[in-house]
Amino acid sequence: MMQRWLLLWMVLLLGVPPIHAMSSADKADELARQAALQSKAEGAIRKACRWLVRNQNRDGGLKSQYAVAATGLAGLSWLAAGSTPEAGPYSLNIRRAVDFIIKSQGRGGFITEGRGGYGNSSMYGHGFATLFLAEAYGMTRDAELATRIRQSLQRAVHLIESTQNQFGGWNGTPDARQTDDGSGAVAIMQISALRAAESCGVHVKKKSVEKAKKYLLAMTSSNGWYAYNWHSRGQGNEGRAGTTGPGIYMLGAMNLHNDPKYEKGIKNLMRTCPFLTAGRRGSGQWYWFYYTCFYASLAIYQHGGDEWAKWYPAMVSSLVKRQRADGSFEDQYGGVYTGLGTLTLCIAYRYLPMFQEGGAGREGR
């Protein structure tokens, strides 16, 4: 029974040849390879989730100076690992994380440390926290908890809508009067949160979504590279996988995958991926590795096909090697990198609603 399930998982997820096209020896080898790969991924996910649990405070927040961002990512990780706010080994941790995020929200809807000022996490943290609330809301059956989450989520969404800047993106701080002072990555987090909120029934202004779509296309060069911010477009952005991964993922998610920039962006990510190009002449490295790996993996997963079949095993092997003995991922940000690494490993399991949707077409299948 286990072998039959593994073979089905192998065919659907990685697009390997169907069973009738493989010899008995090849089938046995492929089953063994896929079983080992799955075992590595699941083991790494468990270790990382347990590390996040050990580093959660009594108030539900993570032990981090970037508590809002880290807690949002930890909550998303526990959801992505198969738990919900009511069931699973991390259900209590998820509920405590929800409580912390809601208590961290100010009157204006902004979610940050201390409920005052911009906090260390700023709009980055607000995006991750809002995304977590949306995913948790879509997965809870507890009426009282759902009401609390929805009320907080609506305020968080309104904050995102009201702080969209003149270009269609967002700044590093919740101030629409500034002019794209942060990076284009800030916009990806807000668009992800809006999309998740809309998917679970929370109203999102159509105007905000349309402005964001235009921003995404304008930020992506004709060669398929996504810029750092509005003012850096066309100014040496070639090769920036750290911004291109998020940008190309969101082009697919927002049904803009038919634009020629999308396929060029996918090719750029494949060419610059360190765990696919290691040992080749000209191979480089990714700065902000875990952030880049998460969004680039989402982009390739959503695209699917041969690209994902090559990407997935190499990505799992790379992350397993990078994981520390205690389960963390080189985490000097108190859970941010560990959350991103965990989420990356969880993409293929499709438990998180955001891993089940998208306009690019194949979503890893």
ZAMARGU-4260 file (C-alpha; in steps of 0.2 Angstrom, whole numbers, plus 5000, padded with zeros to 4 digits):
<rodrens>
0) 5000/5000/5000 | 5014/5012/5005 | 5023/5009/4988 | 5007/5012/4978 | 5005/5029/4987
5) 5023/5034/4985 | 5022/5030/4966 | 5006/5040/4964 | 5015/5055/4974 | 5030/5053/4963
10) 5020/5053/4946 | 5009/5068/4952 | 5022/5079/4960 | 5037/5076/4950 | 5031/5071/4933
15) 5041/5055/4932 | 5037/5042/4919 | 5021/5032/4923 | 5023/5014/4930 | 5019/5005/4914
20) 5034/5015/4906 | 5047/5009/4918 | 5055/4992/4920 | 5054/4983/4937 | 5071/4987/4942
25) 5069/5005/4937 | 5053/5006/4946 | 5060/4999/4962 | 5075/5011/4961 | 5063/5026/4958
30) 5052/5021/4973 | 5067/5020/4984 | 5074/5037/4978 | 5057/5045/4981 | 5054/5037/4998
35) 5071/5043/5004 | 5068/5061/4997 | 5051/5061/5006 | 5058/5055/5022 | 5072/5068/5022
40) 5059/5082/5019 | 5047/5076/5032 | 5061/5074/5045 | 5067/5091/5042 | 5050/5099/5043
45) 5047/5090/5060 | 5063/5096/5067 | 5060/5114/5061 | 5043/5114/5068 | 5049/5108/5085
50) 5062/5122/5085 | 5049/5135/5082 | 5038/5127/5096 | 5053/5128/5109 | 5056/5146/5104
55) 5037/5152/5106 | 5034/5163/5122 | 5019/5160/5133 | 5011/5175/5125 | 5011/5166/5108
60) 5025/5176/5100 | 5042/5170/5095 | 5058/5174/5105 | 5063/5187/5092 | 5066/5206/5090
65) 5056/5203/5074 | 5042/5195/5084 | 5028/5199/5072 | 5036/5193/5056 | 5044/5177/5065
70) 5027/5173/5073 | 5017/5175/5057 | 5030/5163/5048 | 5030/5151/5062 | 5011/5150/5062
75) 5011/5148/5043 | 5024/5134/5045 | 5013/5124/5058 | 4998/5126/5046 | 5008/5120/5031
80) 5015/5105/5041 | 4997/5099/5042 | 4990/5106/5058 | 4975/5118/5060 | 4969/5129/5074
85) 4959/5114/5081 | 4968/5099/5076 | 4986/5092/5074 | 5001/5092/5085 | 5004/5111/5083
90) 4985/5117/5085 | 4988/5125/5102 | 5004/5134/5095 | 4994/5141/5081 | 4980/5147/5092
95) 4993/5155/5103 | 5001/5163/5088 | 4984/5170/5082 | 4981/5178/5099 | 4999/5186/5099
100) 4996/5193/5081 | 4979/5200/5086 | 4985/5208/5102 | 4999/5216/5092 | 4987/5225/5081
105) 4985/5244/5084 | 4969/5254/5081 | 4973/5258/5064 | 4975/5240/5059 | 4994/5239/5058
110) 5002/5224/5066 | 5019/5227/5074 | 5029/5225/5089 | 5023/5235/5104 | 5007/5241/5095
115) 5016/5258/5093 | 5027/5266/5080 | 5033/5255/5065 | 5041/5241/5075 | 5056/5231/5069
120) 5046/5220/5058 | 5037/5235/5050 | 5027/5232/5034 | 5037/5216/5031 | 5030/5209/5047
125) 5012/5216/5044 | 5012/5206/5027 | 5017/5190/5035 | 5005/5192/5050 | 4991/5196/5038
130) 4994/5181/5027 | 4995/5170/5043 | 4978/5177/5049 | 4970/5174/5032 | 4976/5156/5031
135) 4971/5152/5048 | 4954/5160/5046 | 4952/5149/5030 | 4956/5133/5040 | 4947/5136/5057
140) 4930/5129/5061 | 4928/5137/5078 | 4915/5150/5076 | 4921/5161/5090 | 4939/5161/5084
145) 4934/5163/5066 | 4925/5179/5071 | 4940/5186/5081 | 4952/5182/5066 | 4940/5190/5053
150) 4938/5206/5062 | 4957/5208/5064 | 4960/5202/5046 | 4948/5215/5039 | 4957/5229/5049
155) 4974/5222/5042 | 4968/5222/5024 | 4961/5240/5026 | 4978/5245/5032 | 4986/5237/5017
160) 4974/5245/5005 | 4975/5263/5013 | 4994/5263/5012 | 4997/5258/4994 | 5008/5271/4986
165) 5006/5280/4970 | 5015/5267/4960 | 5004/5253/4965 | 5017/5246/4978 | 5020/5248/4996
170) 5033/5256/5007 | 5044/5249/5021 | 5033/5258/5033 | 5014/5260/5033 | 5015/5278/5025
175) 5008/5280/5007 | 5015/5297/5006 | 5032/5290/5004 | 5038/5285/4986 | 5043/5266/4986
180) 5057/5268/4998 | 5058/5250/5002 | 5060/5236/4990 | 5048/5228/4978 | 5048/5213/4990
185) 5037/5223/5002 | 5024/5224/4989 | 5024/5205/4986 | 5020/5202/5005 | 5005/5214/5004
190) 4998/5207/4988 | 5000/5189/4995 | 4990/5194/5010 | 4977/5203/5000 | 4975/5188/4989
195) 4974/5176/5003 | 4961/5187/5012 | 4950/5188/4996 | 4951/5169/4994 | 4944/5166/5011
200) 4929/5178/5009 | 4936/5195/5015 | 4932/5210/5004 | 4947/5217/4995 | 4945/5233/4984
205) 4947/5229/4966 | 4956/5245/4963 | 4970/5240/4974 | 4972/5223/4965 | 4972/5231/4948
210) 4985/5244/4953 | 4996/5230/4961 | 4995/5220/4944 | 5001/5235/4934 | 5015/5238/4947
215) 5021/5220/4946 | 5022/5221/4927 | 5031/5238/4927 | 5043/5231/4940 | 5048/5217/4929
220) 5060/5220/4915 | 5058/5214/4897 | 5071/5201/4901 | 5062/5194/4916 | 5070/5202/4931
225) 5060/5210/4945 | 5067/5227/4951 | 5072/5231/4969 | 5061/5246/4969 | 5052/5258/4958
230) 5066/5270/4955 | 5079/5256/4952 | 5070/5249/4937 | 5082/5246/4922 | 5097/5251/4933
235) 5107/5235/4935 | 5094/5223/4941 | 5100/5209/4930 | 5103/5193/4940 | 5093/5198/4956
240) 5085/5182/4960 | 5081/5189/4978 | 5068/5200/4970 | 5064/5190/4954 | 5058/5175/4964
245) 5044/5184/4973 | 5040/5194/4958 | 5038/5180/4946 | 5029/5170/4959 | 5016/5184/4960
250) 5015/5186/4941 | 5009/5168/4941 | 4998/5170/4956 | 4989/5185/4949 | 4985/5177/4932
255) 4999/5187/4923 | 5008/5171/4917 | 5004/5174/4899 | 5015/5189/4899 | 5032/5185/4890
260) 5041/5192/4905 | 5034/5177/4916 | 5043/5163/4906 | 5059/5173/4905 | 5058/5175/4924
265) 5056/5156/4926 | 5072/5153/4915 | 5081/5166/4925 | 5078/5157/4942 | 5083/5141/4935
270) 5099/5148/4928 | 5104/5156/4944 | 5098/5143/4957 | 5114/5138/4967 | 5108/5121/4971
275) 5105/5117/4952 | 5121/5126/4946 | 5134/5121/4959 | 5150/5116/4951 | 5146/5125/4935
280) 5156/5139/4928 | 5148/5156/4933 | 5137/5148/4947 | 5134/5160/4961 | 5125/5161/4977
285) 5109/5169/4983 | 5109/5183/4996 | 5095/5181/5008 | 5095/5163/5004 | 5080/5157/5014
290) 5069/5172/5008 | 5074/5169/4990 | 5073/5150/4991 | 5055/5151/4997 | 5048/5163/4984
295) 5058/5156/4970 | 5052/5138/4975 | 5034/5145/4975 | 5037/5152/4957 | 5044/5136/4950
300) 5031/5125/4959 | 5017/5135/4952 | 5025/5134/4935 | 5027/5115/4936 | 5033/5104/4923
305) 5051/5098/4920 | 5057/5114/4930 | 5049/5108/4946 | 5054/5090/4943 | 5072/5096/4943
310) 5070/5109/4957 | 5061/5099/4970 | 5074/5086/4974 | 5088/5098/4973 | 5079/5110/4985
315) 5075/5097/4998 | 5093/5091/4998 | 5100/5109/4999 | 5089/5113/5014 | 5092/5097/5023
320) 5111/5100/5022 | 5109/5118/5028 | 5098/5113/5043 | 5106/5114/5060 | 5106/5099/5073
325) 5093/5109/5083 | 5081/5110/5069 | 5084/5129/5064 | 5090/5136/5048 | 5105/5148/5052
330) 5093/5159/5061 | 5100/5175/5067 | 5082/5183/5066 | 5074/5173/5079 | 5063/5161/5068
335) 5062/5171/5052 | 5074/5160/5042 | 5068/5144/5050 | 5050/5148/5046 | 5054/5152/5028
340) 5065/5136/5027 | 5050/5126/5034 | 5037/5133/5022 | 5048/5130/5007 | 5049/5111/5012
345) 5031/5111/5014 | 5025/5118/4998 | 5023/5101/4989 | 5011/5094/5002 | 4998/5108/4998
350) 4991/5109/5015 | 4992/5128/5016 | 4978/5136/5005 | 4990/5148/4996 | 5000/5132/4990
355) 4984/5126/4982 | 4980/5141/4971 | 4987/5151/4957 | 4985/5155/4939 | 5001/5148/4931
360) 4993/5132/4928 | 5001/5116/4934 | 5006/5120/4952 | 5020/5108/4953 | 5010/5094/4944
</rodrens>
